[in-house]
Amino acid sequence: MTAHTLGQTLVPPDVAGPGPAADLNERVRALVKAELAPLTDAIDKGQTYPADVLRKLGGLGAWSSHLPVDGTADLRAAIAAMSAIGECCGATAFMAWCQDTLAWYVANTDNATLKAYLLDRVASGATLGGTGLSNPMKAFFGIETLKLKGRRVEGGYMVRGTLPWVSNLGPDHLFGTIFELEDKPGETVMFVADCAAKGIVLQACPQFLAMDGTGTFAVHFRDAFIPDALVLAAPAAPFVKKIRAGFILLQAGMAFGVIRDSIAIMKSVRSSLGHINAYLAPEHQPEAFEAMLAEEEAAAMALAATPYDPTDAYWEAVVAARLRLGEAAVAAAHAAMLHCGARGYLKGHRAQRRLREAYFVAIVTPATKQLKKMLSDHKKEAAGQ
Ligand SMILES: Cc1cc2nc3c(=O)[nH]c(=O)nc-3n(C[C@H](O)[C@H](O)[C@H](O)COP(=O)(O)OP(=O)(O)OC[C@H]3O[C@@H](n4cnc5c(N)ncnc54)[C@H](O)[C@@H]3O)c2cc1C
């Protein structure tokens, strides 16, 4: 049985049938239907940040299935759970990614103090949070410079600078990010920032096109003290190399959710508009997206089973898969709009929400343009240029 033939459940193929991953997926779906679906519009409008739902999802195990055990990790059940969330609400799927990613950082650190202090809290959803790695990810791939600077002081570092957007935050939330040492340019430290700490200030962002209920803030570090106990890795670069495939692959859950619901939207108008929608291009038909989704799920799930694979070929495949998923999410949501016509253009219809959410999949770091640069750089390196 493949991930595709499992249809709505999308559980990893080798744990299909009764088992922990299938159970997790069923429990996530039930909670999404009962507690997330009624909030989706308010989340989209930025009126609600669904902290309770995120905590309950954590209680079900949604933020812990991907964490390493004895040096191996499998992201497939986490991606499947995120996809189930994303079928209902793209913004919450993004918050799921934020939480999963924070847990991924904490679980992979060699800092035993930090792990003992935070892993259970983050993996269970008792403590919520996210990741401020967009700027560092762009910096590591030569797109911009690091925005946070730090200097060594007794027992830790003092950090200054601003990150323009970090999501899944609130006054008692945490997130992982990176600063550069002021006196050693190029040397970086990855750490967990505590939003409640002195010198860390959250500032509300202007309204977005979507994702407004995601607890997204600009974060100012004004000589914030970061104790050694909250350092994930110093230097950061080898740690980033270890966690980067997981960071990127987990985003597949956001894309699958949007694509799957876009297909459902196209099919839902078939009885009333099928006679005219049949004139849309073959590649804009739901069956074409189903076939594409099956291929992309199989490809992403195969990669997600081995997130520590250190080979260049694996990394290139991860980047290429992520690029395709951003483009596929936008294409599917675009086709759903064409199928729906005027009814999808109504503000209350979810087709237009799906389109706005899909653009986010394509622009969240690593954005389409960054992924293309990464692939181009990788090819040049391989060719020795
Ligand atoms: C709703 C939302 C939530 C996000 N959540 C997170 C998160 O949780 N963690 C995280 O690390 N990143 C987050 N980001 C950032 C996101 O991942 C991307 O980095 C961002 O969308 C831009 O990526 P890009 O590669 O297209 O860069 P570009 O848009 O090309 O931008 C390059 C640089 O231009 C500057 N810039 C552009 N527009 C602005 C602006 N309005 N204000 C300030 N500076 C600007 C910034 O320095 C930016 O890095 C979020 C963005 C949005 C819109």
The ligand as an SDF file (V2000), in Angstrom:
LIG
                    3D

 53 58  0  0  0  0  0  0  0  0999 V2000
    3.1470   35.8830    7.5480 C   0  0  0  0  0  0  0  0  0  0  0  0
    4.6010   35.6150    7.6110 C   0  0  0  0  0  0  0  0  0  0  0  0
    5.1050   34.8130    8.6120 C   0  0  0  0  0  0  0  0  0  0  0  0
    6.4790   34.5500    8.6670 C   0  0  0  0  0  0  0  0  0  0  0  0
    6.9580   33.8040    9.6930 N   0  0  0  0  0  0  0  0  0  0  0  0
    8.2820   33.5980    9.8050 C   0  0  0  0  0  0  0  0  0  0  0  0
    8.8220   32.8520   10.8770 C   0  0  0  0  0  0  0  0  0  0  0  0
    8.1010   32.3020   11.7060 O   0  0  0  0  0  0  0  0  0  0  0  0
   10.1550   32.7430   10.9760 N   0  0  0  0  0  0  0  0  0  0  0  0
   11.0000   33.3080   10.0820 C   0  0  0  0  0  0  0  0  0  0  0  0
   12.2120   33.1820   10.2310 O   0  0  0  0  0  0  0  0  0  0  0  0
   10.5160   33.9930    9.0180 N   0  0  0  0  0  0  0  0  0  0  0  0
    9.1880   34.1380    8.8640 C   0  0  0  0  0  0  0  0  0  0  0  0
    8.6980   34.8360    7.7960 N   0  0  0  0  0  0  0  0  0  0  0  0
    9.6180   35.2430    6.7350 C   0  0  0  0  0  0  0  0  0  0  0  0
    9.5030   34.3120    5.5410 C   0  0  0  0  0  0  0  0  0  0  0  0
    9.9560   33.0030    5.8710 O   0  0  0  0  0  0  0  0  0  0  0  0
   10.3400   34.8140    4.3790 C   0  0  0  0  0  0  0  0  0  0  0  0
   11.6360   35.0640    4.7790 O   0  0  0  0  0  0  0  0  0  0  0  0
    9.7610   36.0660    3.8240 C   0  0  0  0  0  0  0  0  0  0  0  0
    8.4840   35.7190    3.3310 O   0  0  0  0  0  0  0  0  0  0  0  0
   10.6000   36.7060    2.7270 C   0  0  0  0  0  0  0  0  0  0  0  0
   11.3400   35.7480    2.0680 O   0  0  0  0  0  0  0  0  0  0  0  0
   12.0250   36.0430    0.6700 P   0  0  0  0  0  0  0  0  0  0  0  0
   13.0900   35.0210    0.5400 O   0  0  0  0  0  0  0  0  0  0  0  0
   10.9830   36.1290   -0.3960 O   0  0  0  0  0  0  0  0  0  0  0  0
   12.7160   37.4470    0.8720 O   0  0  0  0  0  0  0  0  0  0  0  0
   12.3200   38.8800    0.3030 P   0  0  0  0  0  0  0  0  0  0  0  0
   10.8810   39.1800    0.4390 O   0  0  0  0  0  0  0  0  0  0  0  0
   12.9700   39.0010   -1.0060 O   0  0  0  0  0  0  0  0  0  0  0  0
   13.0040   39.8060    1.3800 O   0  0  0  0  0  0  0  0  0  0  0  0
   14.3610   39.9230    1.5460 C   0  0  0  0  0  0  0  0  0  0  0  0
   14.6060   40.8420    2.7400 C   0  0  0  0  0  0  0  0  0  0  0  0
   14.0020   42.1180    2.5350 O   0  0  0  0  0  0  0  0  0  0  0  0
   13.6350   42.6830    3.7640 C   0  0  0  0  0  0  0  0  0  0  0  0
   12.1850   42.9580    3.8000 N   0  0  0  0  0  0  0  0  0  0  0  0
   11.3230   42.7840    2.7880 C   0  0  0  0  0  0  0  0  0  0  0  0
   10.0970   43.1910    3.1580 N   0  0  0  0  0  0  0  0  0  0  0  0
   10.1880   43.6300    4.4060 C   0  0  0  0  0  0  0  0  0  0  0  0
    9.2610   44.1810    5.3330 C   0  0  0  0  0  0  0  0  0  0  0  0
    8.0030   44.3820    5.0500 N   0  0  0  0  0  0  0  0  0  0  0  0
    9.7070   44.4870    6.5490 N   0  0  0  0  0  0  0  0  0  0  0  0
   10.9840   44.3090    6.8650 C   0  0  0  0  0  0  0  0  0  0  0  0
   11.9100   43.8190    6.0420 N   0  0  0  0  0  0  0  0  0  0  0  0
   11.5190   43.4770    4.8270 C   0  0  0  0  0  0  0  0  0  0  0  0
   14.0300   41.6590    4.8060 C   0  0  0  0  0  0  0  0  0  0  0  0
   15.3380   41.9010    5.2420 O   0  0  0  0  0  0  0  0  0  0  0  0
   13.9930   40.3650    4.0240 C   0  0  0  0  0  0  0  0  0  0  0  0
   14.6830   39.3350    4.6470 O   0  0  0  0  0  0  0  0  0  0  0  0
    7.3450   35.1050    7.6920 C   0  0  0  0  0  0  0  0  0  0  0  0
    6.8250   35.8970    6.6730 C   0  0  0  0  0  0  0  0  0  0  0  0
    5.4790   36.1520    6.6230 C   0  0  0  0  0  0  0  0  0  0  0  0
    4.9620   36.9990    5.4950 C   0  0  0  0  0  0  0  0  0  0  0  0
  1  2  1  0
  2  3  1  0
  2 52  2  0
  3  4  2  0
  4  5  1  0
  4 50  1  0
  5  6  2  0
  6  7  1  0
  6 13  1  0
  7  8  2  0
  7  9  1  0
  9 10  1  0
 10 11  2  0
 10 12  1  0
 12 13  2  0
 13 14  1  0
 14 15  1  0
 14 50  1  0
 15 16  1  0
 16 17  1  0
 16 18  1  0
 18 19  1  0
 18 20  1  0
 20 21  1  0
 20 22  1  0
 22 23  1  0
 23 24  1  0
 24 25  2  0
 24 26  1  0
 24 27  1  0
 27 28  1  0
 28 29  2  0
 28 30  1  0
 28 31  1  0
 31 32  1  0
 32 33  1  0
 33 34  1  0
 33 48  1  0
 34 35  1  0
 35 36  1  0
 35 46  1  0
 36 37  1  0
 36 45  1  0
 37 38  2  0
 38 39  1  0
 39 40  1  0
 39 45  2  0
 40 41  1  0
 40 42  2  0
 42 43  1  0
 43 44  2  0
 44 45  1  0
 46 47  1  0
 46 48  1  0
 48 49  1  0
 50 51  2  0
 51 52  1  0
 52 53  1  0
M  END
$$$$
